[in-house]
Amino acid sequence: MKIAFSTLGCPDFDWPDIYSMAKDLGFDGIEIRGLGKDIFAVRARPFTEEELPNTIKKLKELRLEIPCLSSGCCLKFADKAEQNHNEIVQYIELASKLGTPYIRILADLEPQPCGEVDDEAVLAALRRLIPIAEEKGVTLLIETNGVYTDTKRLGELLASAASDAVGALWDVHHPYRFAGESADTTVKNLGAYIKYVHVKDSVMQDGKVSYRMMGEGDLPFDDFMMALRSLNYEGYISLEWVKRWASDLSDAGVVFPHFVNYMSAYIEKDAAKGRLYYNNAKTGQYIWEKDALIDLTFPQVLDRIVEEFPDQYAFRYTTLDYTRTYKEFRDDVDTFARSLIALGVKPGDHVAIWATNVPQWFITFWATTKIGAVLVTVNTAYKIYEAEYLLRQSDTHTLVMIDGYKDSNYVAIIKELCPELETAEPGKPLHIKKLPFLRNIITVDSRQKGCLTWDEAMALSEKVPVEEVFRRAAAVHKHDVCNMQYTSGTTGFPKGVMLTHYNVVNNGKCIGDCMDFSTADKLLIQVPMFHCFGMVLAMTASVTHGVTMCPIPYFSPRQSLDCINRENITAVHGVPTMFIAMMEHEDFVKTDFSHMRTGIMAGSPCPIKVMQDVVDKMNMKEITIVYGQTESSPGCTQSRV
């Protein structure tokens, strides 16, 4: 279930205050019942034709929804039928543009029964509206108020309407308080008609209703929640705090946080919501509590980071033209994810990346894992026999590759393994004798026969709506395999270690926890991404903490020292020989290490003198040491700051 609040509870708040409060307190949605002086929300500035695109953009950035637009139109008044119809049609139009699924309308005016209502008049009004609502994909919800606190009567009315575009809004207060209905009776009468739920609490004083904050009245809320669970209800629970009509009620700043806390006993909020924490120096923030495991997949982690830190830099290359905020990087990921789907990549398929630390490596990793496929990492030093073994043994479906590295010519290797490329048409599925499952090859650096260039592959994204990416991301499970790392140990052929989202996300998070990573950090990534050192200890540790990554394509002491100078690097990973090479380089004495703080020394035993020099000369007073193995995702033990 999700939680929302009605804007009835904050009539004096402006729109930025409302959505900021919703985000900060951990709400999932905002129910609109007027904004400021405009009780007719269609006229409110955020929903005008001029401002609506900005409103939609902001809600998307904040991962907030408007699940319901609440109209004050009452269908019982036949003399206002035309006015009501026109107003509700405007709500339907706005809901369609916003992607809002529900519109609340009234069939009786007051919370309690007061006079009679002609069901046929209500049905006549509904039947005029139903075709419009059906066309726009919007559902009209009749609230359980007035005579329809008798929910059996409401159920009969909805059955007579005979449309999926009509449902019930169960205000749990009114049938209980005014009709004496139990939660079980309401659920029995309305069942699956219940699409949305209003809650409020109260007591009776001198025969009148006196509203209270949740849990401070006498409504049996346990019974309401149990009844909803019996329906497998997964929709919204919305607090309708009627301060617009009763100014003496407590302010939203008191009531809304209380509601969130109260609902936490009933709704298990996942790790994608919650408070922010400060690093030890109070200079940066991070999302997840230290030393706690999180039940999130890679796409969920990136979404949460973008939600909290959209403008934080994710990448700042000093050797390549690629600088992206986390939000911009996710856009790149989503685009390539659409391309992979267009190329026929399905959940569980294997996508191999044979490249140095170029931007396409990172994009490929996150796009592949977002659609439920598995990334296969390829050692940049592989020669033809090793590459053939890996690509065949891993059943690679799509290969993304650069032209080569050092003395390994990837293009020549692939041409020898795949002579069929000479006559293959780029973009059409490949059929290679030696690699029977390989269907696509994407070349980053050059155009090759039978292969798609990176730009051509990205252009294929236009064939697939981004909603398909979101659908696939939602279907990914934390225990699904996300990565195959080939490791040979000491003897025999390399073996593909299958690591899950849960393995890698939490290993990287714990690594970052031990280094006190936060948004204040900038990590120089000079270790290879095809290895767990780069993929987990660097990239995953960084992203789970909102760190800015500054990769260089391959290790170069000159480029590393230059990056440290230009980007005010705070952390760097490496094997002992990397640190030795930097300290022995002629540019070392010209490098400013004043911002340096931490990093990881790993890969092989480090001489005591080297470690002492790294601490003293590179200012890495909080450097850590990690021991691990690929099969462990990979970190097993780590010193900590």
C-alpha positions, 0 to 999 in steps of 0.5 A: 500500500501507498500513502498520500494526503489531501491538500485539504489539510494544507490550504495555506501552502503553495505548490512547492511547499506541498510537494517538498513536504510530501517528498521530505516526509516519505509520502508516495502521492498527493491528492489534489482537493484545491490549491490555495484559493483555487478549490477548483484545481483545474484553475490552479497555476501548476495545472494550467496549460503553461505550467503543466509540463513543469509540474509533470516533470517535477513530480517525475523527478521526485517520484511522486504521484497525483493518484486522485483529483477530488472534485466537489461536484455532487450528482444528487442535484439534478438542477446542477447536472450540466454544471457538474458534467462540465466541471467533471469533464475538465477534471477528466481531461486534467487527470488524463494529462497528469496520468492520474487514475482516479477522480473523486465525485460525490453522490450525496453532499454531507458526510452523514445522511441528510435527506434523500437521494434519487439513485436514478438521477445519479446514474443518469449523470454517471452514464453521461460521464462514463464514455468520456472517462473510459476514453481517457482511461480515468476511473470515477470514484463515488465516495462512501458518504451521505446516504451511501454510507450504506455501502450495500446501496452504493454497491448496487448503484455501482453495479447498475452503472456497469462500467470499469470506469466507475468505482468506490472511494471508501472513506473509512470514517463515514460508514463506521461513524454514521451508518454503524458499519463494520469494516467487514460489512463494507468490504463484503458490500463493495469488494473490488469496487474499492479503488481508493481509501480516505482515512481520518479519526474522530470521537463523538462529543455532545453528539457531534464529530470531533476530528483527531489525529490518527490513533487518537480517536476511537475508530477501529483502524486495525479492523480497516487495515485487516479488511483491506488486506483481505482484498489484497488491496495495494492502492493508496491510503490518503489522509483527508485532514479537513483543515480547509473547512475547519481552521481550528484543526492542527496544522499539516506540519504536525499532523502529516508527520504523525500520519506517516509515523502512524502508518508505518505500523501498517505499511512496510516502507521499503528501503527506497524511502527514508531519511538522509544521513551525514558523513562523519565530517558533516560535509556530505550525505548518504541515503542508507544506514551504515552496516544495514543490508538493503533489499534493492535491485540495481535499477532501484538503487539508481532511481533512489539516488536520482530521487535524492541527488538528481543534480549530483555529478555521477561522472566527471571524466578528465580524458573524455568528453563525458560529464553527467549528473545522476539524473542525466546518466539515468537518462542515458541508461534508459535510452540504451536499455530501450536499444537493447530491447529493440535488439531482442535482449530479453530478461536473463539474456547475456550482454558482454562488455569488452572495453576499458573504463569508457562511459559505454562500459557504465551505460551498458552495465546499468542498462543491462541490469535494468531490463533483467539481463545479465552483464558478462564482463570480459578481461581487456587483456584476453586474446582470441582463445580466451575470448572465444571460450568466454563468449561461447561458454557464457551464451552471450547474446549481445557484445559491446566492444571497443577496438582493442587495448594494448596488444589485444586487437579486438576487431581482428579477434572478432573478425577471425571468430565471426567470418560471417560478419563480412556478409551480415547486415548491421542490425539484423540478428547474427548467426555465427557458427563458432558463437551460436547464441551471439545475435548482435555486436556493437562497436564503440570506436569504429564502424565494422562490417555486420556490426552496429556502431554505438550511435546506431544502436542508441538510435534504435531506442526510438522503436521502444517506449521507455515505459517498457524499460520501466515495466521490465525494471519493475519485474527484476528481483533482488535475487536475480543474477545481474553479473557473470564474472569469469575467474580462473583461480589457479588452474583450469579454464575460467569459470563464470561466477554468477552474482545477484543484484542482492550480492553486488549491491550490498557488497558495494554498499558495505564497502562504501560504508567502511570508507564513510562515502557520501556526496562529498566524495570524488573517486578516481577510478583507475582500476579496471571495470571488468574486475570486481575491484572496479565494478563493485569496490569502485562503481557500486560503492560510489553509486550507493552513496551518491559519490562522483566518479572520475574514471580514466579509461586505463591506468596511467600515473600521469592521467591519475595525478592530473585527475587528482589535481583537476577534480579535487579527488578525495578517494582512489583505489589501486593495487600496490604497484599503481600507488608506487607508479604514481609516487615515482612519477615526475608529476607527483610533486606537483600534485595537490593531495589536500582533498585526499582522504580514503581509498582501497589498497588491495589485490596483493600484499602491500609493503609497510613502507609503501603503505606508510608513504601513501598515508603520509605523502598522498594524505590518505589517512583513512585508506582501507584494505579489502580482502575478497574473492570473486565468488564473494561479490567480492569483499570478505573483510575490510578495515574501516575509517 
